Amino acid sequence: MDMLRMAQEAGLAVLLEGRIGQQEYSSVSGSKDALLRFAQAIRVAMVQELALRARLRLRNLSSQSRWRSKHKRAGNGPARKSEEWLRCSQRQRLDCDDQPKSA
């Protein structure tokens, strides 16, 4: 968000008064109406930025839940395999693929 550009677009006068190294010093002046337009532009920019962050966070969460549910439905996740192995050992079945057969 370029504050000086937003101030100029709102009708404020932005003057570059000095520069020391990389640091720039400016003054801004204008009418009360221009200041109110600038404040409104800042609010709009913040709302847009927050909405974008929320959409990205939601998209990230939904893709993670799709990945989890895909593995849960397919039954090929590591948790599913360990659950099957535990069930087999609890039933004392020796014909499971993951459990070694004893003689």
C-alpha positions in Angstrom: 0.0 0.0 0.0 1.6 3.2 -1.2 0.4 5.8 1.3 1.9 8.9 -0.6 0.2 7.8 -3.8 -3.1 7.3 -2.0 -2.8 10.7 -0.4 -2.2 12.4 -3.8 -5.1 10.5 -5.3 -7.3 11.7 -2.4 -6.4 15.3 -3.3 -3.7 16.0 -0.7 -0.6 17.9 -1.7 2.6 15.8 -1.0 5.9 17.6 -1.0 9.3 16.0 -0.8 11.1 18.2 1.6 14.3 16.3 2.1 16.3 13.2 1.7 19.1 11.9 4.0 20.6 8.7 2.6 17.8 6.3 1.9 15.3 8.1 4.1 12.8 10.6 2.5 11.0 13.3 4.4 7.7 14.6 3.1 5.0 16.9 4.2 1.3 16.5 3.3 -1.3 19.2 3.3 -4.8 19.6 2.0 -8.4 20.2 2.8 -10.5 18.4 5.4 -12.5 16.8 2.6 -9.2 15.5 1.0 -8.2 14.1 4.4 -11.6 12.3 4.7 -11.2 10.8 1.2 -7.7 9.7 2.2 -9.0 8.0 5.4 -11.7 6.3 3.4 -9.2 5.0 0.9 -7.1 3.6 3.7 -10.2 1.8 5.2 -11.1 0.4 1.8 -7.5 -0.9 1.2 -7.4 -2.5 4.6 -10.7 -4.3 4.1 -9.6 -5.5 0.7 -6.3 -6.8 2.2 -8.1 -8.5 5.1 -10.6 -10.1 2.7 -7.7 -11.4 0.5 -6.0 -12.9 3.5 -9.2 -14.6 4.6 -9.8 -16.1 1.2 -6.2 -17.4 1.0 -6.5 -18.9 4.5 -9.9 -20.5 3.7 -8.5 -21.9 0.4 -5.5 -23.3 2.3 -7.8 -24.9 5.0 -10.2 -26.4 2.4 -7.3 -28.0 0.4 -5.9 -29.5 3.6 -9.3 -30.9 4.6 -9.8 -32.3 1.1 -6.4 -34.1 1.4 -7.3 -35.5 4.8 -10.8 -36.7 3.7 -9.4 -38.2 0.5 -7.0 -40.4 2.5 -9.7 -41.2 5.0 -12.2 -42.3 2.3 -9.6 -44.3 0.4 -8.5 -46.0 3.6 -4.9 -45.9 2.6 -3.5 -43.4 5.2 -1.0 -44.5 7.8 -3.5 -44.2 10.6 -5.9 -46.6 8.8 -3.2 -49.2 8.3 -2.2 -49.1 11.9 -5.9 -49.4 13.0 -6.2 -52.5 10.8 -3.1 -54.0 12.3 -4.3 -53.4 15.8 -7.7 -55.0 15.1 -5.9 -58.0 13.6 -3.6 -58.4 16.6 -6.5 -58.0 19.0 -8.4 -60.8 17.3 -5.3 -62.8 17.3 -5.6 -63.4 13.6 -2.4 -64.5 12.0 -3.6 -64.2 8.4 -3.1 -60.4 8.1 -0.7 -59.1 5.5 1.1 -56.8 7.8 1.6 -59.3 10.6 4.3 -62.0 10.4 3.0 -65.6 10.5 4.4 -67.8 13.3 5.2 -71.4 12.9 
